[in-house]
Structure formats: C-alpha cells, structure tokens
Amino acid sequence: MQYTLATDASPDLAAIEQALVTLDPSALIDLDARGQIIRISTLVTEQELLGSLRDAGVVDASRHLARVPSECCGGCGG
C-alpha cells in the first residue's frame, strides 16, 4: 500500500525508516522535492504504520496520513 504523510516540520526520515522496517523490511520512504510530503510504500496495515510513525516521534500522524489509490495495472501478473 502507498501512503502520503503531510509534514510542516523537518521529518527524521532515518527514524521513520528504522521504525517501519522492523515490521516491513521492504518498506520504502522518501521525501518530495519541496520537503512537505513523505511518500511511504509498505505492506503493513494502516494501524501498524501509525504505530511505527508514533514510535519514530511523528506527532498526530493520523490527521496527516492519506492512503494513495493503487497504481497497479495488473499487467505483470503480480
């Protein structure tokens, strides 16, 4: 699943990644060019993701987290 997390502060991406990869070693995160949106791709549930963000020190993530609709076309059969 893919998510975006709006942020108005400089996020600690290393802390977020460390908290998330304990649940999903294949998780990917990055920050958009403006530094305001964290993009997250993971297999964990939304509740697990919120817990990981909380563990990483992200305050009130549930208000700023949005699930991104799937972009999968199914063409690869995966």
C-alpha positions in Angstrom: 0.0 0.0 0.0 1.1 3.5 -0.6 0.6 6.5 1.7 1.5 10.1 1.9 2.2 12.0 5.1 2.0 15.8 5.1 4.5 17.5 7.3 5.4 21.0 8.1 8.5 20.2 10.1 11.7 18.6 9.0 11.0 14.9 9.5 13.6 12.5 10.7 13.4 10.1 7.8 16.0 7.8 9.3 13.9 7.3 12.5 10.8 6.7 10.4 12.5 4.2 8.2 14.1 2.4 11.2 10.7 2.1 12.9 9.0 0.9 9.8 11.5 -1.6 8.5 11.2 -3.6 11.8 7.7 -4.5 10.5 8.3 -4.5 6.8 12.0 -4.8 5.6 10.9 -4.0 2.1 9.2 -0.7 3.0 10.3 2.4 1.1 10.1 6.0 2.1 11.1 9.3 0.6 10.5 13.0 0.8 9.1 15.1 -2.1 11.2 17.8 -3.6 9.5 20.5 -1.5 10.1 18.6 1.7 6.5 18.7 2.7 5.2 15.2 1.8 6.7 11.9 2.9 5.8 9.1 0.5 5.6 5.6 2.0 5.2 2.2 0.3 4.7 -0.7 2.6 2.9 -4.0 3.3 1.9 -3.1 6.9 -1.6 -2.1 7.8 -2.5 1.5 8.4 -2.7 0.9 12.1 0.8 -0.7 12.1 2.1 2.2 10.1 0.6 4.7 12.5 2.3 2.9 15.4 5.6 3.0 13.6 5.3 6.7 12.9 4.4 7.2 16.6 7.5 5.2 17.6 9.6 7.5 15.3 8.3 10.6 17.1 5.8 11.7 14.5 3.0 13.5 16.4 -0.6 13.3 15.3 0.2 11.3 12.1 -3.4 10.1 11.7 -4.6 13.5 10.8 -2.0 13.9 8.0 -1.8 10.4 6.6 -3.6 9.6 3.4 -3.8 6.3 1.5 -2.9 6.6 -2.2 -5.0 4.6 -4.6 -3.2 1.7 -6.2 -1.4 2.4 -9.5 -1.1 -1.3 -10.3 -2.4 -2.2 -13.8 -2.1 -6.0 -13.1 -0.1 -6.4 -16.3 2.8 -8.2 -14.6 0.5 -10.8 -13.1 1.8 -10.0 -9.6 
